[in-house]
Amino acid sequence: MGRKEILSLAAGIGFLIIWIIDLNSPVPKDIQGHFWSEIFYHYGWLMYCVACLFYFQYSKNERLKKEDSQKSNKK
């Protein structure tokens, strides 16, 4: 695994942990009762996690393509 893959995977796991901790915390009084504000307050961390995991998958596939092209060029 490359450095980009390790960092994006670690960030994704970190954002997932933050999201789980955030779900257990109370919602601030000024946000309560506003549906979209509550959604963004809790699920923003989950979206950051998903973005990091998508980037991890993308960089992994790019690395594998590069390795395959280098193997085919050597033959």
C-alpha positions as CSV (number, residue, x, y, z in Angstrom):
1,M,0.0,0.0,0.0
2,G,1.1,3.5,-0.8
3,R,1.2,6.5,1.4
4,K,-2.0,7.9,-0.1
5,E,-3.8,4.7,0.6
6,I,-2.7,4.4,4.2
7,L,-3.5,8.1,4.9
8,S,-7.0,7.9,3.3
9,L,-7.8,4.7,5.1
10,A,-6.7,6.0,8.4
11,A,-8.6,9.2,7.9
12,G,-11.8,7.3,6.9
13,I,-11.5,5.1,10.0
14,G,-10.9,8.2,12.2
15,F,-14.0,10.0,10.8
16,L,-16.0,6.8,11.4
17,I,-14.9,6.8,15.0
18,I,-15.7,10.5,15.4
19,W,-19.2,9.9,13.9
20,I,-19.9,7.1,16.3
21,I,-18.8,9.3,19.3
22,D,-20.8,12.2,17.9
23,L,-24.0,10.1,17.6
24,N,-23.8,9.5,21.4
25,S,-23.5,13.2,22.1
26,P,-26.5,15.5,22.6
27,V,-27.7,17.9,19.9
28,P,-27.3,21.6,20.8
29,K,-30.5,23.4,21.7
30,D,-30.3,25.8,18.8
31,I,-30.3,23.0,16.3
32,Q,-33.0,20.8,17.9
33,G,-36.2,20.7,15.8
34,H,-34.5,21.7,12.5
35,F,-34.4,18.5,10.5
36,W,-31.7,19.5,8.0
37,S,-29.5,21.0,10.6
38,E,-29.6,17.9,12.7
39,I,-28.8,15.7,9.7
40,F,-25.8,17.8,8.8
41,Y,-24.7,18.0,12.4
42,H,-24.4,14.2,12.8
43,Y,-23.9,12.9,9.3
44,G,-21.2,15.3,8.1
45,W,-18.6,13.1,9.8
46,L,-20.0,10.0,8.0
47,M,-19.8,11.8,4.6
48,Y,-16.2,12.7,5.3
49,C,-15.6,9.0,6.1
50,V,-17.3,7.8,2.9
51,A,-15.3,10.3,0.8
52,C,-12.0,9.1,2.3
53,L,-12.9,5.5,1.7
54,F,-13.9,6.2,-1.9
55,Y,-10.5,8.0,-2.4
56,F,-8.8,4.9,-0.8
57,Q,-10.5,2.7,-3.3
58,Y,-9.7,5.0,-6.2
59,S,-6.0,5.3,-5.3
60,K,-5.8,1.5,-4.8
61,N,-7.2,0.8,-8.2
62,E,-4.9,3.4,-9.8
63,R,-1.9,1.7,-8.2
64,L,-3.0,-1.7,-9.4
65,K,-3.5,-0.5,-12.9
66,K,0.0,1.1,-12.8
67,E,1.5,-2.2,-11.5
68,D,-0.3,-4.2,-14.2
69,S,0.9,-1.9,-17.0
70,Q,4.5,-2.1,-15.7
71,K,4.3,-5.9,-15.6
72,S,2.9,-6.0,-19.2
73,N,5.6,-3.6,-20.4
74,K,8.4,-5.9,-19.0
75,K,7.2,-8.9,-20.9
